[in-house]
């Protein structure tokens, strides 16, 4: 009886620690993606106010700038200046 209770408590503690680690990692990743998205969008929006640079903000540019952040926004800007996008 005591062994069963201790085994159950051990399993509960292991599951709790596992979920705590997984959700903490997932929350950090989600926050990082949100911050990258906001920074990328701000860079693309600021570039639209600079004469000579007209970056279209569409699904493709939003995804690239959102996922890759500053480097993605810079790639979008460079491709726009080269006339590729």
VODOSE-350665 format. One line per 10 residues: number of its first residue (from 1); their letters; for each residue x, z, y of N, C-alpha, C, O, CB. Coordinates in nm, 2 decimals. Last residue first. Glycine has a CB too. Layout:
N
NUM) a) X:Z:Y:X:Z:Y:X:Z:Y:X:Z:Y:X:Z:Y ~ ...
***
This chain:
85
85) xxxxxxxxxx) 1.17:-5.51:4.20:1.03:-5.45:4.19:0.95:-5.50:4.31:0.84:-5.46:4.32:1.04:-5.30:4.18 ~ 1.38:-5.66:4.29:1.34:-5.67:4.15:1.20:-5.62:4.13:1.12:-5.67:4.05:1.44:-5.59:4.06 ~ 1.50:-5.65:4.53:1.39:-5.74:4.51:1.34:-5.75:4.37:1.26:-5.85:4.34:1.42:-5.88:4.56 ~ 1.68:-5.47:4.61:1.73:-5.59:4.54:1.62:-5.69:4.52:1.65:-5.81:4.48:1.80:-5.55:4.41 ~ 1.52:-5.27:4.70:1.60:-5.34:4.80:1.66:-5.47:4.74:1.68:-5.56:4.81:1.72:-5.24:4.83 ~ 1.40:-5.19:4.46:1.32:-5.25:4.56:1.40:-5.32:4.66:1.37:-5.43:4.71:1.24:-5.14:4.63 ~ 1.62:-5.09:4.32:1.56:-5.21:4.27:1.46:-5.27:4.37:1.45:-5.39:4.37:1.48:-5.17:4.14 ~ 1.67:-4.87:4.49:1.77:-4.97:4.48:1.71:-5.10:4.42:1.74:-5.21:4.47:1.88:-4.93:4.38 ~ 1.43:-4.72:4.45:1.47:-4.77:4.59:1.57:-4.88:4.58:1.56:-4.98:4.65:1.53:-4.65:4.67 ~ 1.45:-4.67:4.18:1.34:-4.74:4.23:1.37:-4.80:4.37:1.34:-4.92:4.39:1.21:-4.65:4.24
75) xxxxxxxxxx) 1.69:-4.51:4.18:1.68:-4.64:4.11:1.57:-4.72:4.16:1.59:-4.84:4.17:1.67:-4.61:3.95 ~ 1.59:-4.29:4.33:1.70:-4.37:4.38:1.71:-4.51:4.31:1.74:-4.61:4.37:1.84:-4.30:4.37 ~ 1.40:-4.19:4.15:1.36:-4.24:4.28:1.47:-4.33:4.34:1.44:-4.43:4.41:1.33:-4.12:4.38 ~ 1.57:-4.11:3.94:1.47:-4.21:3.92:1.42:-4.27:4.05:1.40:-4.39:4.06:1.35:-4.15:3.85 ~ 1.73:-3.91:4.06:1.79:-4.03:4.02:1.69:-4.14:3.99:1.72:-4.26:4.02:1.87:-4.01:3.89 ~ 1.51:-3.72:4.13:1.59:-3.78:4.23:1.66:-3.91:4.18:1.66:-4.01:4.25:1.70:-3.68:4.28 ~ 1.30:-3.77:3.84:1.33:-3.70:3.97:1.41:-3.78:4.07:1.38:-3.90:4.09:1.40:-3.57:3.94 ~ 1.22:-3.87:3.60:1.37:-3.86:3.63:1.40:-3.80:3.76:1.52:-3.77:3.78:1.43:-4.00:3.62 ~ 0.94:-3.85:3.61:1.02:-3.81:3.49:1.16:-3.78:3.53:1.22:-3.68:3.48:1.00:-3.91:3.38 ~ 0.87:-3.95:3.87:0.82:-3.82:3.81:0.90:-3.76:3.70:0.93:-3.64:3.69:0.68:-3.83:3.77
65) xxxxxxxxxx) 0.98:-4.20:3.89:1.02:-4.09:3.98:0.98:-3.95:3.93:1.05:-3.85:3.96:0.96:-4.12:4.12 ~ 0.85:-4.32:3.68:1.00:-4.31:3.68:1.04:-4.20:3.77:1.13:-4.12:3.73:1.05:-4.45:3.72 ~ 0.58:-4.28:3.75:0.63:-4.23:3.62:0.78:-4.22:3.62:0.83:-4.12:3.58:0.59:-4.32:3.51 ~ 0.57:-4.42:4.00:0.53:-4.27:3.99:0.59:-4.21:3.86:0.64:-4.10:3.86:0.38:-4.26:4.00 ~ 0.63:-4.68:3.93:0.72:-4.60:4.01:0.69:-4.45:4.01:0.79:-4.37:4.02:0.71:-4.65:4.16 ~ 0.41:-4.73:3.76:0.54:-4.74:3.71:0.64:-4.66:3.79:0.72:-4.58:3.74:0.59:-4.89:3.71 ~ 0.18:-4.69:3.93:0.20:-4.62:3.80:0.34:-4.62:3.76:0.40:-4.51:3.72:0.11:-4.67:3.69 ~ 0.31:-4.71:4.26:0.21:-4.74:4.16:0.24:-4.66:4.04:0.32:-4.57:4.04:0.21:-4.89:4.13 ~ 0.41:-4.75:4.57:0.39:-4.63:4.48:0.28:-4.67:4.39:0.16:-4.67:4.42:0.36:-4.50:4.56 ~ 0.65:-4.97:4.68:0.51:-4.96:4.64:0.50:-4.84:4.54:0.58:-4.83:4.44:0.46:-5.09:4.57
55) xxxxxxxxxx) 0.86:-4.92:4.95:0.84:-4.90:4.81:0.70:-4.88:4.77:0.63:-4.80:4.83:0.92:-4.77:4.77 ~ 1.02:-5.08:5.18:0.88:-5.06:5.15:0.86:-5.05:5.00:0.85:-5.15:4.93:0.79:-5.18:5.20 ~ 1.25:-5.06:5.41:1.23:-5.02:5.28:1.08:-4.99:5.26:1.02:-4.90:5.31:1.31:-4.89:5.24 ~ 1.24:-5.13:5.68:1.32:-5.22:5.59:1.30:-5.18:5.44:1.34:-5.26:5.35:1.46:-5.21:5.63 ~ 1.22:-4.81:5.82:1.20:-4.95:5.83:1.29:-5.03:5.74:1.41:-5.00:5.72:1.23:-5.00:5.98 ~ 1.09:-4.54:5.64:1.22:-4.60:5.69:1.19:-4.75:5.70:1.15:-4.82:5.61:1.34:-4.57:5.60 ~ 0.86:-4.46:5.52:0.87:-4.45:5.66:0.99:-4.51:5.72:1.00:-4.52:5.85:0.86:-4.30:5.70 ~ 0.92:-4.48:5.25:0.82:-4.58:5.31:0.82:-4.57:5.46:0.77:-4.66:5.52:0.68:-4.55:5.25 ~ 1.09:-4.27:5.20:1.15:-4.41:5.21:1.05:-4.51:5.27:1.09:-4.61:5.33:1.19:-4.45:5.07 ~ 0.91:-4.06:5.18:1.00:-4.07:5.30:1.06:-4.21:5.31:1.07:-4.25:5.43:1.11:-3.96:5.28
45) xxxxxxxxxx) 0.80:-4.13:4.93:0.71:-4.13:5.05:0.80:-4.14:5.18:0.76:-4.21:5.27:0.63:-4.00:5.05 ~ 1.02:-4.10:4.76:0.95:-4.23:4.77:0.87:-4.24:4.90:0.86:-4.34:4.96:0.87:-4.26:4.65 ~ 1.06:-3.82:4.80:1.17:-3.92:4.83:1.11:-4.06:4.85:1.14:-4.13:4.95:1.27:-3.92:4.72 ~ 0.82:-3.72:4.70:0.86:-3.69:4.84:0.96:-3.79:4.88:0.96:-3.85:4.99:0.91:-3.55:4.86 ~ 0.83:-3.79:4.43:0.73:-3.85:4.52:0.76:-3.83:4.66:0.73:-3.92:4.74:0.59:-3.77:4.49 ~ 1.06:-3.64:4.35:1.06:-3.79:4.34:0.95:-3.85:4.43:0.98:-3.95:4.50:1.04:-3.83:4.20 ~ 0.96:-3.38:4.39:1.07:-3.43:4.46:1.08:-3.58:4.46:1.11:-3.64:4.56:1.20:-3.37:4.40 ~ 0.74:-3.38:4.21:0.72:-3.36:4.35:0.83:-3.41:4.43:0.81:-3.48:4.53:0.69:-3.21:4.38 ~ 0.87:-3.42:3.96:0.77:-3.51:4.01:0.75:-3.50:4.16:0.74:-3.60:4.23:0.64:-3.49:3.93 ~ 1.04:-3.20:3.94:1.09:-3.33:3.95:0.99:-3.43:4.00:1.03:-3.52:4.08:1.14:-3.38:3.81
35) xxxxxxxxxx) 0.84:-3.00:3.92:0.93:-3.00:4.04:1.00:-3.14:4.05:1.01:-3.19:4.16:1.04:-2.89:4.02 ~ 0.72:-3.07:3.68:0.64:-3.07:3.80:0.73:-3.08:3.92:0.70:-3.15:4.02:0.55:-2.94:3.80 ~ 0.94:-3.04:3.50:0.88:-3.17:3.52:0.80:-3.18:3.65:0.80:-3.28:3.72:0.79:-3.21:3.40 ~ 0.98:-2.76:3.53:1.09:-2.85:3.56:1.03:-2.99:3.59:1.07:-3.06:3.68:1.19:-2.86:3.46 ~ 0.74:-2.66:3.42:0.77:-2.64:3.56:0.88:-2.73:3.61:0.87:-2.78:3.72:0.82:-2.49:3.58 ~ 0.77:-2.75:3.15:0.66:-2.80:3.24:0.68:-2.78:3.38:0.66:-2.87:3.47:0.53:-2.73:3.20 ~ 0.99:-2.61:3.07:0.99:-2.75:3.07:0.89:-2.81:3.16:0.91:-2.90:3.24:0.98:-2.81:2.93 ~ 0.90:-2.34:3.09:1.01:-2.38:3.17:1.02:-2.54:3.18:1.04:-2.59:3.29:1.14:-2.33:3.11 ~ 0.69:-2.36:2.90:0.66:-2.33:3.04:0.77:-2.37:3.13:0.75:-2.43:3.24:0.63:-2.18:3.06 ~ 0.83:-2.40:2.66:0.74:-2.50:2.71:0.71:-2.48:2.85:0.69:-2.58:2.93:0.61:-2.50:2.62
25) xxxxxxxxxx) 0.98:-2.16:2.64:1.05:-2.29:2.65:0.96:-2.39:2.71:1.00:-2.47:2.79:1.11:-2.33:2.52 ~ 0.77:-1.98:2.62:0.86:-1.97:2.73:0.93:-2.10:2.75:0.95:-2.14:2.86:0.96:-1.85:2.70 ~ 0.65:-2.07:2.38:0.57:-2.08:2.50:0.66:-2.07:2.63:0.64:-2.13:2.73:0.46:-1.98:2.51 ~ 0.86:-2.01:2.20:0.81:-2.15:2.21:0.73:-2.16:2.34:0.76:-2.26:2.41:0.71:-2.18:2.09 ~ 0.89:-1.73:2.22:1.00:-1.82:2.25:0.95:-1.96:2.28:1.00:-2.03:2.37:1.10:-1.82:2.13 ~ 0.64:-1.64:2.15:0.70:-1.60:2.28:0.81:-1.70:2.32:0.81:-1.74:2.43:0.75:-1.45:2.28 ~ 0.62:-1.73:1.89:0.53:-1.78:2.00:0.58:-1.75:2.13:0.57:-1.84:2.22:0.39:-1.72:1.98 ~ 0.82:-1.57:1.77:0.83:-1.71:1.77:0.74:-1.78:1.88:0.78:-1.87:1.95:0.78:-1.76:1.63 ~ 0.72:-1.31:1.82:0.85:-1.35:1.88:0.87:-1.50:1.88:0.92:-1.56:1.97:0.97:-1.29:1.80 ~ 0.49:-1.32:1.66:0.48:-1.29:1.81:0.61:-1.34:1.88:0.60:-1.40:1.98:0.46:-1.14:1.83
15) xxxxxxxxxx) 0.59:-1.37:1.41:0.50:-1.47:1.47:0.50:-1.45:1.62:0.50:-1.54:1.70:0.36:-1.46:1.41 ~ 0.73:-1.12:1.37:0.80:-1.25:1.37:0.72:-1.36:1.43:0.77:-1.44:1.51:0.83:-1.29:1.22 ~ 0.52:-0.94:1.39:0.63:-0.93:1.48:0.70:-1.07:1.49:0.73:-1.11:1.60:0.72:-0.82:1.45 ~ 0.37:-1.02:1.16:0.31:-1.02:1.29:0.42:-1.02:1.40:0.41:-1.10:1.50:0.21:-0.90:1.31 ~ 0.55:-0.97:0.96:0.51:-1.10:0.98:0.45:-1.12:1.12:0.47:-1.22:1.19:0.40:-1.14:0.87 ~ 0.57:-0.69:0.98:0.69:-0.77:1.00:0.65:-0.91:1.03:0.71:-0.98:1.12:0.78:-0.76:0.87 ~ 0.31:-0.61:0.92:0.36:-0.58:1.05:0.48:-0.67:1.08:0.50:-0.72:1.19:0.39:-0.43:1.07 ~ 0.30:-0.69:0.65:0.21:-0.75:0.75:0.26:-0.73:0.89:0.26:-0.82:0.97:0.07:-0.69:0.73 ~ 0.50:-0.52:0.54:0.51:-0.67:0.53:0.43:-0.74:0.64:0.47:-0.83:0.70:0.48:-0.72:0.39 ~ 0.38:-0.27:0.59:0.50:-0.31:0.65:0.53:-0.46:0.65:0.58:-0.51:0.75:0.62:-0.23:0.58
5) xxxxx) 0.15:-0.30:0.42:0.13:-0.28:0.57:0.26:-0.32:0.64:0.26:-0.38:0.75:0.09:-0.13:0.60 ~ 0.27:-0.33:0.17:0.18:-0.43:0.22:0.17:-0.42:0.37:0.17:-0.52:0.44:0.05:-0.43:0.15 ~ 0.40:-0.08:0.14:0.48:-0.21:0.15:0.40:-0.32:0.21:0.45:-0.40:0.28:0.53:-0.24:0.01 ~ 0.19:0.09:0.13:0.27:0.10:0.25:0.36:-0.03:0.26:0.39:-0.07:0.37:0.36:0.22:0.23 ~ 0.08:0.00:-0.12:0.00:0.00:0.00:0.09:0.00:0.13:0.06:-0.08:0.22:-0.09:0.12:0.00
***
